[in-house]
Amino acid sequence: LDQFTLDLPFSLSLVLPADVINICWMLFLTNAINWVFSVDAAGEFVVLLTALGLLLANMKLGNIGVAMMCAVLLGAMIGYIPYNFPPAKMFSGTDIFYGFLLAVLSIVSSGKLLTAASILAFPLVDMLWVLLFRIRTHHTFNPRKLLTISDTTHLAHRLKSLGLSVKGILSLEIGIVL
């Protein structure tokens, strides 16, 4: 076998290092958004504010298709947050999908990754903090183990241990994101 070929109606190609960076960005952002959902409505507010930021950036740059997808996500969050505001009456259970969707929207966006990274600085910094703490504490670099360790090193857990209420934590996190 000198060459491996598949007879597909489309072609597949891998552009290095761009595709590897995109895949890492998608995995990283999906987990970062997932971890923000530890307090009622915090994750939804982060998704709402990110969708709003990407919407405005894409409208300014003339990327109407991505702006419309951001508007749909923004509308979904506006309709959902009243039911998830503390105390939550229901949970979406789609936090991983929100992270994946934001990662894809930031990649196809005219504003590119820098816009999304600046808007998503809070969840990304919280995730980096937690991962560095886990590496230092557990002495492991195994990504699967680092992502599955259950601990209380997230900002929301640390604020709760200081005595803040869920609404206080939510207000503080929204203030940080703004």
C-alpha positions as a Markdown table, in Angstrom:
| # | Residue | x | y | z |
|---|---|---|---|---|
| 1 | Leu | 0.0 | 0.0 | 0.0 |
| 2 | Asp | 1.8 | 3.1 | -1.2 |
| 3 | Gln | -1.1 | 5.4 | -1.0 |
| 4 | Phe | -4.3 | 5.3 | 1.0 |
| 5 | Thr | -7.3 | 6.8 | -0.8 |
| 6 | Leu | -11.0 | 7.0 | -0.1 |
| 7 | Asp | -13.6 | 7.5 | -2.7 |
| 8 | Leu | -15.6 | 10.4 | -1.1 |
| 9 | Pro | -17.8 | 13.0 | -2.8 |
| 10 | Phe | -15.7 | 15.7 | -1.1 |
| 11 | Ser | -12.0 | 16.2 | -0.3 |
| 12 | Leu | -10.4 | 16.4 | 3.0 |
| 13 | Ser | -7.2 | 18.4 | 3.7 |
| 14 | Leu | -5.3 | 19.4 | 6.8 |
| 15 | Val | -3.5 | 22.7 | 7.0 |
| 16 | Leu | -0.8 | 22.7 | 9.6 |
| 17 | Pro | -0.5 | 24.4 | 12.1 |
| 18 | Ala | -3.8 | 26.3 | 11.6 |
| 19 | Asp | -6.1 | 23.4 | 11.8 |
| 20 | Val | -4.3 | 22.0 | 14.9 |
| 21 | Ile | -4.6 | 25.5 | 16.6 |
| 22 | Asn | -8.3 | 25.6 | 15.6 |
| 23 | Ile | -9.0 | 22.2 | 17.1 |
| 24 | Cys | -7.1 | 23.1 | 20.3 |
| 25 | Trp | -9.1 | 26.4 | 20.5 |
| 26 | Met | -12.4 | 24.6 | 20.1 |
| 27 | Leu | -11.5 | 22.1 | 22.8 |
| 28 | Phe | -10.2 | 24.7 | 25.2 |
| 29 | Leu | -13.1 | 27.1 | 24.8 |
| 30 | Thr | -15.7 | 24.3 | 25.0 |
| 31 | Asn | -14.3 | 23.3 | 28.4 |
| 32 | Ala | -13.8 | 26.9 | 29.6 |
| 33 | Ile | -17.5 | 27.7 | 28.9 |
| 34 | Asn | -18.5 | 24.4 | 30.5 |
| 35 | Trp | -16.7 | 25.3 | 33.7 |
| 36 | Val | -18.3 | 28.7 | 34.0 |
| 37 | Phe | -21.7 | 27.0 | 34.4 |
| 38 | Ser | -21.1 | 26.3 | 38.1 |
| 39 | Val | -23.4 | 29.1 | 39.2 |
| 40 | Asp | -27.0 | 29.6 | 38.1 |
| 41 | Ala | -27.1 | 31.9 | 35.0 |
| 42 | Ala | -23.4 | 32.7 | 35.1 |
| 43 | Gly | -22.6 | 30.6 | 32.0 |
| 44 | Glu | -25.7 | 32.0 | 30.2 |
| 45 | Phe | -24.6 | 35.6 | 30.9 |
| 46 | Val | -21.1 | 34.8 | 29.6 |
| 47 | Val | -22.6 | 33.3 | 26.4 |
| 48 | Leu | -25.0 | 36.2 | 26.0 |
| 49 | Leu | -22.2 | 38.8 | 26.4 |
| 50 | Thr | -19.9 | 36.9 | 24.0 |
| 51 | Ala | -22.7 | 36.5 | 21.4 |
| 52 | Leu | -23.4 | 40.2 | 21.7 |
| 53 | Gly | -19.7 | 41.1 | 21.3 |
| 54 | Leu | -19.4 | 38.8 | 18.3 |
| 55 | Leu | -22.6 | 40.2 | 16.8 |
| 56 | Leu | -21.5 | 43.8 | 17.1 |
| 57 | Ala | -18.0 | 43.0 | 15.7 |
| 58 | Asn | -19.4 | 41.0 | 12.7 |
| 59 | Met | -22.0 | 43.7 | 11.9 |
| 60 | Lys | -19.3 | 46.3 | 11.9 |
| 61 | Leu | -17.1 | 44.2 | 9.6 |
| 62 | Gly | -20.0 | 43.3 | 7.3 |
| 63 | Asn | -20.1 | 39.6 | 8.0 |
| 64 | Ile | -23.9 | 39.3 | 8.1 |
| 65 | Gly | -24.1 | 35.5 | 8.1 |
| 66 | Val | -22.1 | 35.1 | 11.3 |
| 67 | Ala | -23.9 | 38.2 | 12.8 |
| 68 | Met | -27.2 | 36.5 | 12.2 |
| 69 | Met | -26.0 | 33.3 | 13.9 |
| 70 | Cys | -24.8 | 35.4 | 16.9 |
| 71 | Ala | -28.2 | 37.1 | 17.0 |
| 72 | Val | -30.0 | 33.8 | 17.2 |
| 73 | Leu | -27.7 | 32.7 | 20.1 |
| 74 | Leu | -28.2 | 36.0 | 21.8 |
| 75 | Gly | -32.0 | 35.7 | 21.5 |
| 76 | Ala | -31.9 | 32.2 | 22.9 |
| 77 | Met | -30.0 | 33.4 | 25.9 |
| 78 | Ile | -32.3 | 36.4 | 26.5 |
| 79 | Gly | -35.2 | 34.0 | 26.5 |
| 80 | Tyr | -33.6 | 31.4 | 28.7 |
| 81 | Ile | -31.9 | 33.5 | 31.4 |
| 82 | Pro | -35.1 | 34.4 | 33.3 |
| 83 | Tyr | -35.7 | 30.7 | 33.9 |
| 84 | Asn | -32.1 | 30.1 | 35.0 |
| 85 | Phe | -31.7 | 33.2 | 37.2 |
| 86 | Pro | -31.0 | 32.2 | 40.9 |
| 87 | Pro | -32.8 | 30.2 | 42.1 |
| 88 | Ala | -32.8 | 28.3 | 38.8 |
| 89 | Lys | -36.1 | 26.8 | 37.7 |
| 90 | Met | -34.5 | 24.8 | 34.9 |
| 91 | Phe | -31.1 | 23.9 | 33.5 |
| 92 | Ser | -30.2 | 23.8 | 29.8 |
| 93 | Gly | -27.8 | 21.0 | 29.9 |
| 94 | Thr | -26.2 | 22.3 | 26.7 |
| 95 | Asp | -23.3 | 24.2 | 28.2 |
| 96 | Ile | -20.8 | 22.1 | 26.1 |
| 97 | Phe | -22.7 | 23.0 | 23.0 |
| 98 | Tyr | -22.6 | 26.7 | 23.8 |
| 99 | Gly | -18.8 | 26.5 | 24.2 |
| 100 | Phe | -18.5 | 24.7 | 20.9 |
| 101 | Leu | -20.8 | 27.1 | 19.1 |
| 102 | Leu | -18.9 | 30.1 | 20.4 |
| 103 | Ala | -15.6 | 28.5 | 19.4 |
| 104 | Val | -16.9 | 27.9 | 15.8 |
| 105 | Leu | -18.5 | 31.4 | 15.6 |
| 106 | Ser | -15.2 | 33.0 | 16.8 |
| 107 | Ile | -13.3 | 31.1 | 14.1 |
| 108 | Val | -15.6 | 31.9 | 11.2 |
| 109 | Ser | -16.0 | 35.5 | 12.5 |
| 110 | Ser | -14.5 | 38.4 | 10.7 |
| 111 | Gly | -13.3 | 39.6 | 14.1 |
| 112 | Lys | -11.2 | 36.4 | 14.4 |
| 113 | Leu | -10.0 | 34.8 | 17.6 |
| 114 | Leu | -8.6 | 37.9 | 19.2 |
| 115 | Thr | -12.1 | 39.4 | 19.6 |
| 116 | Ala | -13.5 | 36.2 | 21.1 |
| 117 | Ala | -10.5 | 35.8 | 23.3 |
| 118 | Ser | -10.8 | 39.4 | 24.7 |
| 119 | Ile | -14.6 | 38.9 | 25.3 |
| 120 | Leu | -14.0 | 35.4 | 26.8 |
| 121 | Ala | -11.0 | 36.5 | 29.0 |
| 122 | Phe | -12.8 | 35.6 | 32.2 |
| 123 | Pro | -13.6 | 31.9 | 31.5 |
| 124 | Leu | -10.3 | 31.5 | 29.8 |
| 125 | Val | -8.3 | 32.9 | 32.7 |
| 126 | Asp | -10.3 | 30.9 | 35.2 |
| 127 | Met | -9.6 | 27.7 | 33.2 |
| 128 | Leu | -5.9 | 28.5 | 33.0 |
| 129 | Trp | -5.8 | 29.2 | 36.8 |
| 130 | Val | -7.5 | 25.9 | 37.6 |
| 131 | Leu | -5.3 | 23.9 | 35.2 |
| 132 | Leu | -2.1 | 25.4 | 36.6 |
| 133 | Phe | -3.3 | 24.8 | 40.2 |
| 134 | Arg | -4.1 | 21.2 | 39.3 |
| 135 | Ile | -0.8 | 20.6 | 37.6 |
| 136 | Arg | 1.0 | 22.0 | 40.7 |
| 137 | Thr | -1.2 | 20.1 | 43.1 |
| 138 | His | -1.5 | 16.7 | 41.4 |
| 139 | His | 1.9 | 16.7 | 39.6 |
| 140 | Thr | 0.4 | 15.5 | 36.3 |
| 141 | Phe | 0.4 | 16.8 | 32.7 |
| 142 | Asn | -2.2 | 14.3 | 31.5 |
| 143 | Pro | -4.9 | 16.4 | 29.8 |
| 144 | Arg | -7.6 | 13.9 | 30.4 |
| 145 | Lys | -6.9 | 13.7 | 34.1 |
| 146 | Leu | -6.5 | 17.5 | 34.5 |
| 147 | Leu | -9.9 | 18.1 | 32.9 |
| 148 | Thr | -11.7 | 15.4 | 35.0 |
| 149 | Ile | -10.4 | 16.3 | 38.4 |
| 150 | Ser | -13.2 | 17.4 | 40.7 |
| 151 | Asp | -12.1 | 20.2 | 43.0 |
| 152 | Thr | -13.1 | 23.6 | 44.3 |
| 153 | Thr | -10.4 | 25.8 | 42.6 |
| 154 | His | -12.8 | 27.6 | 40.3 |
| 155 | Leu | -13.4 | 31.2 | 41.1 |
| 156 | Ala | -17.1 | 30.6 | 41.9 |
| 157 | His | -16.2 | 27.9 | 44.4 |
| 158 | Arg | -13.6 | 30.0 | 46.1 |
| 159 | Leu | -16.1 | 32.9 | 46.3 |
| 160 | Lys | -18.7 | 30.6 | 47.8 |
| 161 | Ser | -16.3 | 29.4 | 50.4 |
| 162 | Leu | -15.7 | 33.1 | 51.4 |
| 163 | Gly | -19.5 | 33.4 | 52.1 |
| 164 | Leu | -20.9 | 35.0 | 49.0 |
| 165 | Ser | -24.4 | 34.1 | 47.9 |
| 166 | Val | -25.1 | 32.7 | 44.5 |
| 167 | Lys | -26.6 | 36.0 | 43.4 |
| 168 | Gly | -23.5 | 37.8 | 44.8 |
| 169 | Ile | -21.2 | 35.5 | 42.9 |
| 170 | Leu | -23.3 | 35.9 | 39.7 |
| 171 | Ser | -23.1 | 39.7 | 40.0 |
| 172 | Leu | -19.4 | 39.7 | 40.6 |
| 173 | Glu | -18.7 | 37.4 | 37.6 |
| 174 | Ile | -20.9 | 39.4 | 35.3 |
| 175 | Gly | -19.1 | 42.6 | 36.5 |
| 176 | Ile | -15.8 | 40.9 | 35.7 |
| 177 | Val | -17.0 | 39.9 | 32.2 |
| 178 | Leu | -18.3 | 43.4 | 31.5 |
